[in-house]
Amino acid sequence: MRKIAAIAALGVAISASAVDFNTHFSDSTLRLDYILAGDAARSSISLAAQSKSAQWAGRRHSLDRLPYTGNGQVTVVDEASGDTLYRNSYSTLYQEWLSTDEAKTTPRAMEHTVLVPLPRERARITVSLLNNRHDEIARMTHLYRPDDVLVELKDATEALPHRWLHKGGDSAHAIDVAILAEGYTPQEMDSFYRHAQTAVDEILSYEPYKSHAADFNFVAVASPSVQSGVSVPRLNDWKNTAFSSHFSTFYSDRYLTTGKVFAINDALTGIPFEHIIILANADEYGGGGIYNSYTLTAARHPMFKPVVVHEFGHSFGGLADEYFYVGDVMEDTYPFDVEPWEPNITTLRSFDSKWRHLLKADTPVPTPVQEAAKWPVGVYEGGGYSFKGVYRPADECRMRNNTYPTFCAACTDALDRLIRFYTEKELPD
């Protein structure tokens, strides 16, 4: 029962989904651009543009199931029958901003893009945002019509120069990851390709990615910038780059992000992708990873390799940070009376849905950190930025610090299940 609960929490189909891809979708992608706007009190979602392009790189099975709850969701519903055809989840930089002091006084708007398979018939598409209690804070529904002449057809021949760095299989069955260049001039693209290869090699050196190398494709895309480097606001150093990335996001010096989500997706026109890594041509320490949005990290810093693995754990794997600050109790990030959706932290509100199936039968819950050597998989207090009330699976993990060489058992298990979900591999008994 514990194993089944863990599978169900992931959203993995225990039995095959009834939605047939070829019946309802073309082998094409519908790109949906939105504007998320508001403040701490209220939020709204507006449709900015729709476009379509050849080839769908995402999953073609379990279409009506979510990988995780996420902080937002998209649902595609057949207009004629009312049947749910496709679902996916994501997080956004906008929702992180909602927790800042600025959001209490100053409304802002940010970009967000969602990709879905191209429906053959008229479909109603709903997108939503959730707060940290999993309550819906914004929703919009709009109609997609196959005969809508204002849905732009993207030209695949406009694809930027790119190289396949690792080809595990056909895009229809493998997980496609695109790596973009940020702050590299045309003359610096050889450096970018070397950095991209380093990122691929490092990610695939970790389990469970290593065992699933044949399930991944990595392509490096030479997206050029006018100037070399990326913006460092605290130094008053601003650059003209492909995606206007900058450090000091939300005034945190090491937080490196970009709000130019539309430009990111424009740069990937004609290239099959599901997940995105952006490499910044910078030697500052920092990065960021947003679930089903992007990883962004500085490629010239000495800690580049562990940081890109950590941030990809966020953006691809939906993993939470397992670190915390001694003395801090941060109920604003993960309310203690709500189970987080991330698979590697718990508030013990619904622990059976997490990594209980990995515990030895006599493991104490919570587990004393002084006994970590005895219980390599436990329930240790401290995680998700909070010293109290949130629990992590191991004393140390790749999602806790930059020096630990592996993912903990719970992270490894969650990543393995997610990869199997995306690639339709048979789940273990």
Wavefront OBJ file of the C-alpha trace (Angstrom):
o trace
v 0.000 0.000 0.000
v 2.867 2.392 0.723
v 4.267 1.899 -2.782
v 0.859 2.549 -4.358
v 0.431 5.688 -2.259
v 3.786 7.004 -3.449
v 2.865 6.333 -7.071
v -0.497 8.009 -6.686
v 1.115 11.069 -5.102
v 3.314 11.460 -8.140
v 0.305 11.334 -10.409
v 1.644 8.297 -12.237
v -0.942 6.151 -13.941
v -1.426 2.877 -12.100
v -3.457 1.783 -15.115
v -3.125 3.075 -18.641
v -4.769 6.405 -19.482
v -7.805 6.266 -21.747
v -6.808 9.346 -23.783
v -5.298 8.349 -27.129
v -2.790 10.889 -28.407
v -3.308 10.330 -32.141
v -7.084 10.547 -31.848
v -7.116 13.932 -30.175
v -3.843 15.621 -31.110
v -1.626 16.320 -34.094
v 2.108 15.743 -33.839
v 2.526 19.479 -33.263
v 2.856 21.948 -30.398
v 0.474 24.689 -29.322
v 2.335 27.461 -27.542
v 0.280 29.579 -25.170
v 1.696 32.895 -23.950
v 0.136 34.509 -20.896
v 0.560 37.607 -18.765
v 0.325 37.039 -15.021
v -0.470 40.228 -13.151
v -1.510 41.484 -9.763
v -0.260 41.913 -6.227
v -0.356 40.106 -2.901
v -4.115 40.604 -2.665
v -5.264 39.483 -6.110
v -3.931 38.000 -9.348
v -5.157 37.646 -12.912
v -4.159 35.713 -16.024
v -4.514 37.103 -19.550
v -3.866 35.437 -22.897
v -1.160 37.244 -24.856
v -0.748 35.008 -27.936
v -1.196 31.527 -29.375
v 1.113 29.920 -31.904
v 1.775 26.464 -33.275
v 4.793 24.599 -34.560
v 5.623 21.193 -36.002
v 6.408 18.258 -33.684
v 5.332 17.551 -30.114
v 8.214 16.630 -27.814
v 6.167 15.920 -24.691
v 4.588 12.750 -23.364
v 2.002 10.872 -25.461
v 0.557 8.731 -22.667
v -1.071 9.393 -19.285
v -2.132 12.636 -20.928
v -4.896 13.494 -18.484
v -2.700 13.012 -15.386
v -0.489 15.474 -13.553
v 3.154 14.697 -12.767
v 2.815 16.828 -9.589
v 0.286 19.333 -8.255
v 2.720 22.175 -8.820
v 1.930 25.844 -8.216
v -0.163 26.079 -11.357
v -1.893 23.840 -13.853
v -3.058 23.710 -17.460
v -6.007 21.591 -18.605
v -7.130 20.953 -22.188
v -10.767 19.873 -22.545
v -12.493 18.720 -25.721
v -15.278 21.268 -26.343
v -17.725 18.792 -27.877
v -17.461 15.949 -25.336
v -16.190 17.744 -22.244
v -13.491 15.101 -21.841
v -10.159 16.102 -20.293
v -7.492 15.476 -22.926
v -4.302 16.822 -21.356
v -3.014 18.184 -18.045
v 0.300 19.465 -16.810
v 1.645 21.497 -13.899
v 4.258 24.202 -13.405
v 5.526 26.949 -11.149
v 6.266 30.577 -12.013
v 8.589 33.371 -10.978
v 5.476 35.527 -10.545
v 4.231 33.356 -7.692
v 7.583 33.634 -5.930
v 7.335 37.407 -6.300
v 3.910 37.380 -4.618
v 5.641 36.521 -1.327
v 7.879 39.627 -1.434
v 7.256 42.904 0.358
v 6.994 44.690 -2.993
v 3.922 42.618 -3.879
v 2.093 44.165 -0.910
v 2.304 47.662 -2.393
v 3.107 47.535 -6.127
v 1.255 45.499 -8.781
v 3.417 43.878 -11.426
v 3.003 41.775 -14.581
v 5.163 38.876 -15.746
v 5.334 36.501 -18.693
v 4.501 32.814 -18.639
v 4.410 30.246 -21.449
v 2.709 26.856 -21.524
v 3.158 24.183 -24.201
v 0.445 21.626 -24.954
v -0.048 19.154 -27.809
v -2.012 20.689 -30.707
v -5.704 19.653 -30.474
v -7.342 18.334 -33.656
v -10.713 19.786 -32.645
v -11.972 22.812 -30.757
v -10.757 22.741 -27.176
v -11.178 24.796 -24.037
v -7.893 25.525 -22.282
v -7.815 26.474 -18.622
v -4.753 27.773 -16.800
v -4.594 28.432 -13.082
v -2.307 29.562 -10.280
v -2.274 28.072 -6.782
v -1.027 29.457 -3.486
v 1.027 27.573 -0.915
v -2.130 26.044 0.531
v -2.956 24.630 -2.933
v -5.935 27.006 -3.189
v -6.633 28.548 -6.580
v -5.814 32.269 -6.714
v -6.299 32.901 -10.439
v -7.862 31.114 -13.391
v -8.753 31.785 -16.990
v -10.325 29.675 -19.738
v -10.134 30.358 -23.455
v -11.053 28.584 -26.662
v -8.637 27.114 -29.177
v -10.043 26.769 -32.707
v -8.083 24.816 -35.345
v -9.360 27.267 -38.009
v -8.234 30.384 -36.114
v -6.153 32.312 -38.637
v -4.565 34.411 -35.891
v -2.774 31.413 -34.368
v 0.672 31.946 -35.847
v 2.463 29.041 -37.514
v 6.101 29.144 -36.416
v 8.627 28.401 -39.148
v 10.940 25.555 -38.134
v 13.508 26.706 -40.705
v 14.190 29.702 -38.447
v 15.820 27.501 -35.809
v 19.011 28.868 -34.311
v 22.271 26.928 -34.786
v 22.315 23.976 -32.393
v 24.172 20.766 -31.551
v 22.923 17.536 -30.057
v 25.219 16.826 -27.118
v 23.513 13.634 -26.001
v 20.947 11.632 -27.974
v 19.290 8.927 -25.955
v 16.366 8.237 -28.254
v 13.609 9.533 -30.467
v 11.918 12.748 -29.242
v 8.560 10.972 -29.165
v 9.822 8.677 -26.408
v 12.765 10.459 -24.739
v 12.847 13.548 -22.504
v 14.111 16.512 -24.523
v 16.184 19.153 -22.726
v 17.282 22.309 -24.530
v 20.288 24.288 -23.264
v 20.330 27.982 -24.203
v 23.221 30.439 -24.272
v 22.814 33.652 -22.268
v 25.411 36.401 -22.417
v 27.542 34.671 -25.036
v 28.399 36.722 -28.112
v 28.633 34.936 -31.492
v 32.412 34.831 -31.023
v 32.002 32.987 -27.688
v 29.823 30.099 -28.839
v 32.649 27.562 -28.697
v 32.860 28.304 -24.962
v 29.108 27.919 -24.655
v 29.130 24.494 -26.291
v 31.909 23.382 -23.922
v 29.964 24.631 -20.903
v 26.798 22.945 -22.160
v 28.636 19.642 -22.556
v 29.953 19.990 -19.015
v 26.394 20.495 -17.744
v 25.143 17.413 -19.597
v 28.015 15.242 -18.408
v 27.530 16.376 -14.816
v 23.759 15.805 -14.754
v 24.109 12.354 -16.294
v 26.771 11.406 -13.740
v 24.148 11.467 -10.970
v 21.650 8.734 -10.254
v 18.977 8.197 -11.338
v 19.836 10.202 -14.471
v 22.850 7.974 -15.104
v 20.730 4.834 -15.275
v 18.219 6.642 -17.482
v 20.720 8.233 -19.876
v 18.988 6.532 -22.811
v 15.783 8.356 -21.836
v 17.244 11.847 -22.306
v 18.176 14.056 -25.236
v 20.189 17.241 -24.686
v 20.535 19.890 -27.396
v 22.638 23.069 -27.062
v 21.170 26.132 -28.798
v 23.500 28.994 -29.733
v 21.283 31.951 -28.797
v 23.535 34.998 -29.307
v 23.809 38.106 -27.132
v 24.994 41.567 -28.091
v 27.203 41.839 -25.011
v 29.237 39.299 -23.095
v 28.197 38.393 -19.555
v 24.951 38.999 -17.678
v 23.651 41.856 -15.558
v 24.860 42.222 -11.961
v 22.687 44.986 -10.455
v 24.598 45.299 -7.165
v 27.632 46.331 -9.241
v 25.517 48.589 -11.469
v 26.651 46.371 -14.337
v 23.865 45.977 -16.903
v 24.235 43.945 -20.103
v 22.327 43.659 -23.372
v 21.773 39.897 -23.554
v 19.431 37.454 -25.259
v 17.132 37.009 -22.247
v 18.000 39.992 -20.002
v 19.005 37.708 -17.145
v 20.223 39.309 -13.942
v 21.360 38.524 -10.430
v 19.721 40.063 -7.337
v 16.246 38.821 -8.222
v 13.945 39.996 -5.412
v 17.084 41.662 -3.988
v 18.775 38.333 -3.273
v 22.282 38.735 -4.733
v 22.757 35.093 -5.715
v 19.297 34.609 -7.263
v 19.808 34.628 -11.043
v 16.630 34.656 -13.151
v 14.972 36.161 -16.215
v 11.448 37.362 -16.827
v 11.779 37.181 -20.616
v 9.935 33.902 -20.970
v 8.564 34.738 -24.429
v 12.086 35.410 -25.734
v 13.270 32.072 -24.324
v 10.566 30.226 -26.223
v 11.187 32.270 -29.379
v 14.820 31.162 -29.291
v 13.686 27.523 -29.258
v 11.512 27.769 -32.368
v 12.011 24.691 -34.526
v 13.793 22.695 -31.794
v 12.030 19.907 -29.880
v 12.144 20.505 -26.130
v 10.275 19.841 -22.900
v 12.683 21.275 -20.338
v 15.046 24.235 -20.460
v 18.489 24.964 -19.030
v 19.964 28.444 -19.550
v 23.698 28.919 -19.083
v 24.831 32.403 -18.130
v 28.269 33.514 -19.257
v 29.198 34.733 -15.780
v 31.636 33.946 -12.977
v 29.373 35.209 -10.188
v 27.889 32.597 -7.860
v 24.195 32.010 -8.366
v 21.328 30.456 -10.227
v 17.679 29.525 -10.073
v 15.357 26.689 -10.978
v 11.584 26.924 -11.465
v 9.524 23.749 -11.884
v 8.618 23.114 -15.539
v 9.877 26.576 -16.459
v 13.693 26.765 -16.582
v 17.041 26.289 -14.861
v 19.434 29.236 -15.037
v 22.960 29.107 -13.673
v 26.330 30.812 -14.020
v 28.601 28.649 -16.159
v 31.969 30.153 -15.238
v 31.734 29.926 -11.453
v 33.794 27.169 -9.774
v 30.559 25.680 -8.330
v 28.853 25.522 -11.734
v 28.628 21.736 -11.880
v 26.916 21.069 -8.531
v 24.696 24.133 -8.923
v 23.363 23.121 -12.350
v 22.488 19.672 -10.964
v 20.742 21.242 -7.965
v 18.756 23.744 -10.048
v 17.778 21.079 -12.594
v 16.458 19.139 -9.604
v 14.041 22.043 -9.122
v 13.069 22.729 -12.733
v 12.891 19.166 -14.014
v 12.313 17.128 -10.878
v 10.054 19.426 -8.875
v 12.334 18.889 -5.861
v 12.267 21.315 -2.957
v 15.286 22.797 -1.220
v 16.206 20.669 1.782
v 18.316 23.345 3.433
v 17.125 25.607 6.241
v 18.392 28.326 8.498
v 18.883 27.472 12.161
v 16.414 29.450 14.253
v 14.122 30.337 11.325
v 10.522 29.177 11.258
v 9.034 30.197 7.912
v 5.367 29.289 7.810
v 4.880 31.650 4.866
v 6.683 29.289 2.464
v 5.260 25.919 3.558
v 2.292 26.165 5.961
v 2.723 23.517 8.621
v -0.890 22.292 8.363
v -0.648 21.588 4.604
v 1.371 18.823 2.912
v 3.754 20.337 0.319
v 3.398 18.966 -3.207
v 7.163 18.577 -3.597
v 8.140 14.922 -3.113
v 11.202 15.405 -0.876
v 9.819 17.448 2.009
v 6.891 16.854 4.343
v 4.966 18.523 7.137
v 3.744 15.048 8.204
v 0.188 15.964 7.218
v 0.189 13.288 4.517
v 3.499 11.525 4.929
v 2.203 8.236 3.511
v 2.176 9.948 0.111
v 5.885 10.764 0.372
v 8.859 8.485 1.148
v 7.411 6.341 3.943
v 7.788 3.323 1.646
v 11.580 3.826 1.804
v 11.826 3.728 5.616
v 12.920 0.702 7.568
v 10.043 -0.675 9.603
v 11.390 0.543 12.954
v 12.500 4.024 11.833
v 11.315 6.654 14.342
v 9.199 9.449 12.850
v 10.434 12.134 13.315
v 13.991 10.805 13.257
v 16.629 12.279 15.628
v 19.355 13.868 13.523
v 21.920 12.512 15.987
v 21.003 9.043 14.691
v 21.421 9.885 11.001
v 24.193 7.294 10.608
v 21.783 4.628 11.826
v 18.850 5.772 9.684
v 20.162 6.879 6.241
v 16.536 7.396 5.205
v 14.516 9.094 7.897
v 12.323 12.075 8.652
v 14.641 14.819 9.859
v 13.279 18.151 11.032
v 14.512 21.117 9.025
v 13.923 21.684 5.319
v 12.167 23.958 2.865
v 13.961 26.957 4.481
v 12.396 26.229 7.893
v 14.207 25.004 11.001
v 10.957 23.688 12.504
v 7.802 22.095 11.111
v 9.176 20.873 7.768
v 11.054 17.572 7.416
v 13.608 16.202 4.951
v 14.459 12.566 4.061
v 18.182 12.562 4.908
v 20.678 14.568 6.872
v 22.562 15.438 3.675
v 21.548 15.542 -0.010
v 22.366 17.271 -3.281
v 19.233 19.372 -2.633
v 20.678 20.564 0.687
v 24.242 21.625 -0.078
v 26.700 22.004 -2.925
v 29.296 19.611 -1.571
v 27.245 16.453 -1.056
v 27.938 14.089 -3.971
v 24.542 12.391 -4.417
v 20.809 12.854 -4.180
v 19.266 11.322 -1.072
v 17.256 8.121 -1.463
v 13.912 9.942 -1.514
v 15.032 12.404 -4.207
v 16.502 9.572 -6.258
v 13.278 7.595 -5.964
v 11.138 10.609 -6.899
v 13.282 11.435 -9.928
v 13.216 7.809 -11.055
v 9.416 7.723 -10.867
v 9.098 11.019 -12.709
v 11.370 9.817 -15.524
v 9.325 6.630 -15.795
v 6.120 8.672 -15.884
v 7.410 10.809 -18.758
v 8.800 7.863 -20.729
v 6.059 5.296 -20.058
v 8.437 2.861 -18.403
v 6.936 0.109 -16.313
v 6.897 1.146 -12.671
v 8.522 -1.143 -10.099
v 6.235 -3.331 -7.996
l 1 2 3 4 5 6 7 8 9 10 11 12 13 14 15 16 17 18 19 20 21 22 23 24 25 26 27 28 29 30 31 32 33 34 35 36 37 38 39 40 41 42 43 44 45 46 47 48 49 50 51 52 53 54 55 56 57 58 59 60 61 62 63 64 65 66 67 68 69 70 71 72 73 74 75 76 77 78 79 80 81 82 83 84 85 86 87 88 89 90 91 92 93 94 95 96 97 98 99 100 101 102 103 104 105 106 107 108 109 110 111 112 113 114 115 116 117 118 119 120 121 122 123 124 125 126 127 128 129 130 131 132 133 134 135 136 137 138 139 140 141 142 143 144 145 146 147 148 149 150 151 152 153 154 155 156 157 158 159 160 161 162 163 164 165 166 167 168 169 170 171 172 173 174 175 176 177 178 179 180 181 182 183 184 185 186 187 188 189 190 191 192 193 194 195 196 197 198 199 200 201 202 203 204 205 206 207 208 209 210 211 212 213 214 215 216 217 218 219 220 221 222 223 224 225 226 227 228 229 230 231 232 233 234 235 236 237 238 239 240 241 242 243 244 245 246 247 248 249 250 251 252 253 254 255 256 257 258 259 260 261 262 263 264 265 266 267 268 269 270 271 272 273 274 275 276 277 278 279 280 281 282 283 284 285 286 287 288 289 290 291 292 293 294 295 296 297 298 299 300 301 302 303 304 305 306 307 308 309 310 311 312 313 314 315 316 317 318 319 320 321 322 323 324 325 326 327 328 329 330 331 332 333 334 335 336 337 338 339 340 341 342 343 344 345 346 347 348 349 350 351 352 353 354 355 356 357 358 359 360 361 362 363 364 365 366 367 368 369 370 371 372 373 374 375 376 377 378 379 380 381 382 383 384 385 386 387 388 389 390 391 392 393 394 395 396 397 398 399 400 401 402 403 404 405 406 407 408 409 410 411 412 413 414 415 416 417 418 419 420 421 422 423 424 425 426 427 428 429
